[in-house]
């Protein structure tokens, strides 16, 4: 194998830059195996130097098979890298790995790949973010074009089209809970206290407080609970009404945002 062919092969394996590969081959005395080892060790050193740099950017990758969906967030430092095709392909590879092999050992495998390969290739601090496997017979998914917002919805009955529309709803409206019953009691109590204080400042009559508080809580539920939100494609209709019309029920939803 010529030196050029060796450089090309090692670059394909490691993703490292040409000058780094040449240097590693020289240090390894022309040994492919040793050169790759040198580059992987260098990756760990690079990772160590970059580890304290903040990773506010990134992308969300998804992979889907029948009845199963995975979402994986991969973080980087800059939007420039977040738009890089190699970086996005790396995120997709992580998602495919999770889909194929499941959660067992995925985090440690992904961290090793990031530390030993991707940081050398990309040149920034990279961090594995949230990841999740979602199962369901009727699975809807939405990934925004910037790959920074994603959502998934699992339906009991209904259709895939409806599930996809509801995933878009989740991505657009970022609900925190499925229904009012899911809102923790302490959160409801805190909202009541805030509203009560507002009403006192406004000088509302004491005998009207309870009714006004009830109305404000209902408004709160339309903001944070998916089934109470106005449907984004027909805002005079709630998601709850849409589900009733389609004889469907939401089993689960997931919202990711970077």
PLY file of the C-alpha trace (Angstrom):
ply
format ascii 1.0
element vertex 258
property float x
property float y
property float z
element edge 257
property int vertex1
property int vertex2
end_header
0.00 0.00 0.00
1.40 3.40 -0.98
1.83 6.17 1.59
-0.97 8.12 -0.09
-3.33 5.14 0.10
-2.41 4.61 3.77
-3.13 8.26 4.57
-6.47 8.06 2.76
-7.45 4.84 4.56
-6.57 6.17 8.02
-8.39 9.44 7.33
-11.51 7.46 6.39
-11.26 5.39 9.57
-10.52 8.22 12.01
-11.81 11.35 10.29
-8.58 13.11 11.31
-6.98 15.86 9.21
-4.29 15.03 6.66
-1.43 16.69 8.55
-2.38 14.84 11.76
-2.50 11.53 9.88
0.89 12.13 8.26
2.42 12.97 11.63
0.88 9.87 13.25
2.18 7.61 10.44
5.70 9.04 10.90
5.50 8.48 14.66
4.24 4.94 14.10
7.01 4.09 11.65
4.47 3.46 8.90
2.29 1.08 10.94
-1.40 1.57 10.22
-2.49 0.07 13.56
-0.08 2.19 15.62
-0.95 5.34 13.67
-4.66 4.86 14.39
-3.84 4.27 18.06
-1.78 7.49 18.16
-4.63 9.44 16.60
-7.17 7.98 19.04
-4.93 8.90 21.98
-4.52 12.35 20.51
-8.29 12.55 20.35
-8.47 11.93 24.09
-5.87 14.65 24.69
-7.79 17.06 22.47
-11.01 16.14 24.28
-9.34 16.85 27.61
-8.22 20.31 26.46
-11.66 21.13 25.09
-13.76 19.56 27.85
-14.33 22.81 29.73
-15.57 24.65 26.65
-19.33 25.15 26.64
-21.53 23.31 24.15
-24.59 25.47 23.57
-25.21 24.36 19.99
-25.93 21.00 18.39
-28.50 18.91 16.59
-31.14 16.29 17.31
-31.01 13.12 15.24
-33.74 10.53 14.90
-33.98 7.01 13.57
-37.17 5.04 13.11
-38.16 1.46 12.53
-41.58 -0.13 12.68
-43.00 0.54 16.12
-39.81 2.15 17.43
-38.28 5.62 17.33
-35.08 6.97 18.85
-34.04 10.56 19.46
-30.45 11.56 20.22
-29.07 15.03 20.93
-25.43 15.77 20.11
-24.01 19.06 21.38
-21.20 21.18 19.96
-19.77 24.65 20.56
-20.80 26.62 17.48
-23.66 26.89 15.04
-21.10 26.60 12.24
-20.33 23.03 13.32
-24.01 22.30 14.02
-24.66 22.94 10.31
-21.69 20.83 9.19
-22.68 17.71 7.25
-20.04 15.54 8.94
-21.31 16.54 12.37
-24.91 15.85 11.39
-23.91 12.50 9.90
-22.20 11.63 13.19
-25.39 12.41 15.10
-27.36 10.23 12.68
-24.88 7.41 13.25
-25.42 7.64 17.01
-29.19 7.43 16.47
-28.85 4.39 14.20
-26.64 2.67 16.78
-29.21 3.28 19.52
-32.03 2.01 17.30
-30.12 -1.15 16.43
-28.59 -2.10 19.78
-30.77 -0.43 22.42
-29.81 1.57 25.51
-27.51 -1.03 27.09
-23.94 0.33 26.94
-25.02 3.00 24.43
-23.89 5.95 26.55
-20.39 4.53 27.15
-20.04 3.52 23.48
-21.13 7.00 22.35
-18.78 8.75 24.79
-15.84 6.66 23.55
-16.68 7.44 19.94
-17.02 11.15 20.69
-13.77 11.32 22.68
-11.65 9.13 20.44
-12.96 9.90 16.98
-15.43 12.74 16.58
-13.55 15.45 18.46
-10.46 14.73 16.33
-12.58 14.91 13.20
-14.77 17.91 14.07
-12.32 19.98 16.12
-14.70 21.18 18.85
-15.83 20.01 22.25
-18.73 17.61 21.66
-21.10 16.18 24.26
-23.76 13.49 24.12
-27.09 15.00 25.15
-30.44 13.43 25.94
-31.39 10.23 24.19
-34.53 8.15 24.30
-36.21 5.12 22.79
-39.96 5.45 22.17
-42.14 2.44 21.41
-45.66 2.47 20.01
-47.87 1.06 17.28
-49.01 4.50 16.11
-45.95 6.73 16.29
-45.82 10.29 15.00
-42.64 12.33 14.77
-41.57 15.82 13.78
-38.04 17.17 13.39
-37.65 20.85 12.57
-35.49 21.71 9.58
-32.81 23.23 11.85
-32.63 19.90 13.75
-32.87 21.75 17.06
-36.49 20.92 17.92
-38.06 17.47 17.79
-41.22 15.85 19.07
-42.86 12.45 19.09
-46.40 11.31 19.91
-47.66 7.80 20.58
-51.39 7.23 20.00
-53.78 4.57 21.15
-56.00 4.18 18.08
-56.12 7.02 15.56
-53.90 7.32 12.49
-50.27 7.96 11.62
-51.27 11.25 9.96
-52.92 12.40 13.17
-49.90 11.30 15.22
-47.59 13.30 12.93
-49.81 16.39 13.17
-49.81 16.13 16.95
-46.03 15.77 16.96
-45.89 19.05 15.04
-48.24 20.52 17.67
-45.88 19.46 20.45
-42.86 20.90 18.63
-44.62 24.23 18.07
-46.31 24.63 21.48
-43.89 22.83 23.84
-46.45 21.47 26.33
-45.12 20.35 29.70
-47.90 17.90 30.60
-50.42 15.74 28.79
-53.52 16.75 30.80
-54.40 18.82 33.89
-54.37 15.72 36.10
-50.65 15.35 35.34
-49.70 18.78 36.68
-48.07 18.34 40.13
-50.15 19.71 43.03
-47.31 21.99 44.12
-47.19 23.59 40.67
-50.96 24.22 40.74
-50.70 25.66 44.25
-47.88 27.98 43.23
-49.91 29.27 40.29
-52.90 29.89 42.57
-50.72 31.89 44.96
-49.36 34.02 42.12
-52.83 34.66 40.69
-54.27 35.46 44.14
-51.56 38.03 44.73
-52.19 39.59 41.32
-55.92 39.83 42.04
-55.32 41.49 45.40
-53.11 44.10 43.76
-55.83 44.65 41.15
-58.36 45.11 43.96
-60.75 42.39 42.83
-63.70 41.73 45.22
-63.14 38.87 47.68
-66.37 37.11 46.72
-65.22 36.88 43.07
-61.74 35.53 43.82
-62.55 31.83 43.58
-64.29 32.11 40.22
-61.54 34.28 38.75
-58.86 31.92 40.05
-60.64 29.02 38.41
-60.67 30.84 35.08
-56.98 31.69 35.34
-56.11 28.09 36.10
-58.07 26.94 33.06
-56.06 29.42 30.97
-52.86 28.02 32.51
-53.89 24.49 31.51
-54.41 25.59 27.90
-50.77 26.71 27.84
-49.02 23.79 29.55
-51.27 20.74 28.91
-51.23 19.24 25.43
-54.86 18.09 25.32
-56.11 21.54 26.39
-54.05 23.50 23.87
-55.69 25.03 20.79
-54.92 22.89 17.75
-52.32 24.78 15.70
-54.08 24.10 12.38
-57.52 25.08 13.67
-57.24 27.19 16.81
-60.97 27.25 17.58
-60.66 23.54 18.29
-58.70 22.04 21.18
-56.42 19.02 20.84
-58.87 17.23 23.14
-61.72 17.87 20.67
-59.52 16.73 17.79
-58.78 13.46 19.59
-62.48 12.88 20.32
-63.40 13.46 16.67
-60.79 10.91 15.60
-61.55 8.44 18.41
-57.90 8.57 19.46
-56.02 8.87 22.73
-52.48 10.08 23.39
-50.46 7.51 25.27
-47.23 9.52 25.44
-45.47 12.53 24.00
-41.85 13.63 23.98
-40.44 17.11 23.36
-36.75 17.85 22.69
-35.25 21.29 22.14
-31.69 22.61 22.04
0 1
1 2
2 3
3 4
4 5
5 6
6 7
7 8
8 9
9 10
10 11
11 12
12 13
13 14
14 15
15 16
16 17
17 18
18 19
19 20
20 21
21 22
22 23
23 24
24 25
25 26
26 27
27 28
28 29
29 30
30 31
31 32
32 33
33 34
34 35
35 36
36 37
37 38
38 39
39 40
40 41
41 42
42 43
43 44
44 45
45 46
46 47
47 48
48 49
49 50
50 51
51 52
52 53
53 54
54 55
55 56
56 57
57 58
58 59
59 60
60 61
61 62
62 63
63 64
64 65
65 66
66 67
67 68
68 69
69 70
70 71
71 72
72 73
73 74
74 75
75 76
76 77
77 78
78 79
79 80
80 81
81 82
82 83
83 84
84 85
85 86
86 87
87 88
88 89
89 90
90 91
91 92
92 93
93 94
94 95
95 96
96 97
97 98
98 99
99 100
100 101
101 102
102 103
103 104
104 105
105 106
106 107
107 108
108 109
109 110
110 111
111 112
112 113
113 114
114 115
115 116
116 117
117 118
118 119
119 120
120 121
121 122
122 123
123 124
124 125
125 126
126 127
127 128
128 129
129 130
130 131
131 132
132 133
133 134
134 135
135 136
136 137
137 138
138 139
139 140
140 141
141 142
142 143
143 144
144 145
145 146
146 147
147 148
148 149
149 150
150 151
151 152
152 153
153 154
154 155
155 156
156 157
157 158
158 159
159 160
160 161
161 162
162 163
163 164
164 165
165 166
166 167
167 168
168 169
169 170
170 171
171 172
172 173
173 174
174 175
175 176
176 177
177 178
178 179
179 180
180 181
181 182
182 183
183 184
184 185
185 186
186 187
187 188
188 189
189 190
190 191
191 192
192 193
193 194
194 195
195 196
196 197
197 198
198 199
199 200
200 201
201 202
202 203
203 204
204 205
205 206
206 207
207 208
208 209
209 210
210 211
211 212
212 213
213 214
214 215
215 216
216 217
217 218
218 219
219 220
220 221
221 222
222 223
223 224
224 225
225 226
226 227
227 228
228 229
229 230
230 231
231 232
232 233
233 234
234 235
235 236
236 237
237 238
238 239
239 240
240 241
241 242
242 243
243 244
244 245
245 246
246 247
247 248
248 249
249 250
250 251
251 252
252 253
253 254
254 255
255 256
256 257
